[in-house]
């Protein structure tokens, strides 16, 4: 089984603050990972390393077989799909939904003078259809609901047919209906053998889609536990990671956690 991500003793420091502390983490072909942890645990920073958008202060990070610091990240990044709030902020509100997805082929967030082939447009429309937003193709991005925007962003992240798909809190800001629609779409994606390796950052175990296989628990910038979901996502491990006594339950392919009071 080949390694898609291989991080060894990865550390990130900003001034005197250590954001990631000697993180060892390996992600292999066919796996679907969830990253969980409290605010400030280092989840988004870790995803930035995995997306080849940040270099570690110390340690080594190999992404899709390329070692950061020894490879051209501009050639590596098109192989990685990324959906995050930070990236969404750069999408022009007046851009049409179809163009939001289409422009990912050139790695830009707004259409200008670049030319696209018919197969590019067809792929963009197929991805919009897969996430049930094709009827919105001619709408402008700024008029969409939060749930619609999230699905368009994931469609965009898949436009280049990436080998690795990174999703940073895709359900943040969604109401219950929007969250459940998104979880269902991600579950379908996770269950498709042709899908890329998936890594999902979330704060809530209820947002873990069925079909995800592994979990990485971060605590204070370090790996607290990592491994198969059913082995690692226990009340004891989650309580330690979140510094709060928790009850964890699993049923119907979904997870639930609440305070033990």
Secondary structure as the mmCIF struct_conf table of DSSP 4:
data_model
#
loop_
_struct_conf.conf_type_id
_struct_conf.id
_struct_conf.beg_label_comp_id
_struct_conf.beg_label_asym_id
_struct_conf.beg_label_seq_id
_struct_conf.end_label_comp_id
_struct_conf.end_label_asym_id
_struct_conf.end_label_seq_id
STRN STRN1 UNK A 3 UNK A 14
TURN_TY1_P TURN_TY1_P1 UNK A 15 UNK A 16
STRN STRN2 UNK A 17 UNK A 28
TURN_TY1_P TURN_TY1_P2 UNK A 29 UNK A 30
STRN STRN3 UNK A 32 UNK A 36
TURN_TY1_P TURN_TY1_P3 UNK A 39 UNK A 40
BEND BEND1 UNK A 41 UNK A 42
HELX_RH_AL_P HELX_RH_AL_P1 UNK A 43 UNK A 50
TURN_TY1_P TURN_TY1_P4 UNK A 51 UNK A 52
BEND BEND2 UNK A 53 UNK A 54
BEND BEND3 UNK A 57 UNK A 57
STRN STRN4 UNK A 58 UNK A 63
TURN_TY1_P TURN_TY1_P5 UNK A 64 UNK A 65
STRN STRN5 UNK A 66 UNK A 67
TURN_TY1_P TURN_TY1_P6 UNK A 68 UNK A 69
BEND BEND4 UNK A 70 UNK A 71
HELX_RH_AL_P HELX_RH_AL_P2 UNK A 73 UNK A 76
HELX_RH_3T_P HELX_RH_3T_P1 UNK A 77 UNK A 79
STRN STRN6 UNK A 80 UNK A 83
HELX_RH_AL_P HELX_RH_AL_P3 UNK A 85 UNK A 88
TURN_TY1_P TURN_TY1_P7 UNK A 89 UNK A 90
BEND BEND5 UNK A 91 UNK A 91
TURN_TY1_P TURN_TY1_P8 UNK A 93 UNK A 94
BEND BEND6 UNK A 95 UNK A 95
STRN STRN7 UNK A 96 UNK A 96
HELX_RH_AL_P HELX_RH_AL_P4 UNK A 97 UNK A 102
HELX_RH_3T_P HELX_RH_3T_P2 UNK A 103 UNK A 106
TURN_TY1_P TURN_TY1_P9 UNK A 107 UNK A 107
BEND BEND7 UNK A 109 UNK A 110
BEND BEND8 UNK A 113 UNK A 113
HELX_RH_AL_P HELX_RH_AL_P5 UNK A 118 UNK A 130
TURN_TY1_P TURN_TY1_P10 UNK A 131 UNK A 132
HELX_RH_3T_P HELX_RH_3T_P3 UNK A 134 UNK A 136
TURN_TY1_P TURN_TY1_P11 UNK A 137 UNK A 138
BEND BEND9 UNK A 139 UNK A 139
STRN STRN8 UNK A 140 UNK A 140
HELX_RH_3T_P HELX_RH_3T_P4 UNK A 141 UNK A 143
BEND BEND10 UNK A 144 UNK A 144
HELX_RH_AL_P HELX_RH_AL_P6 UNK A 146 UNK A 157
TURN_TY1_P TURN_TY1_P12 UNK A 158 UNK A 160
BEND BEND11 UNK A 163 UNK A 163
STRN STRN9 UNK A 164 UNK A 168
BEND BEND12 UNK A 169 UNK A 169
TURN_TY1_P TURN_TY1_P13 UNK A 170 UNK A 173
HELX_RH_AL_P HELX_RH_AL_P7 UNK A 176 UNK A 191
TURN_TY1_P TURN_TY1_P14 UNK A 193 UNK A 194
BEND BEND13 UNK A 195 UNK A 195
HELX_LH_PP_P HELX_LH_PP_P1 UNK A 196 UNK A 196
STRN STRN10 UNK A 197 UNK A 201
BEND BEND14 UNK A 203 UNK A 203
HELX_RH_3T_P HELX_RH_3T_P5 UNK A 205 UNK A 207
HELX_LH_PP_P HELX_LH_PP_P2 UNK A 208 UNK A 209
TURN_TY1_P TURN_TY1_P15 UNK A 210 UNK A 211
STRN STRN11 UNK A 214 UNK A 219
TURN_TY1_P TURN_TY1_P16 UNK A 220 UNK A 221
STRN STRN12 UNK A 222 UNK A 228
HELX_RH_AL_P HELX_RH_AL_P8 UNK A 229 UNK A 232
HELX_RH_AL_P HELX_RH_AL_P9 UNK A 235 UNK A 242
TURN_TY1_P TURN_TY1_P17 UNK A 243 UNK A 243
BEND BEND15 UNK A 244 UNK A 244
STRN STRN13 UNK A 246 UNK A 251
TURN_TY1_P TURN_TY1_P18 UNK A 252 UNK A 253
STRN STRN14 UNK A 254 UNK A 259
#
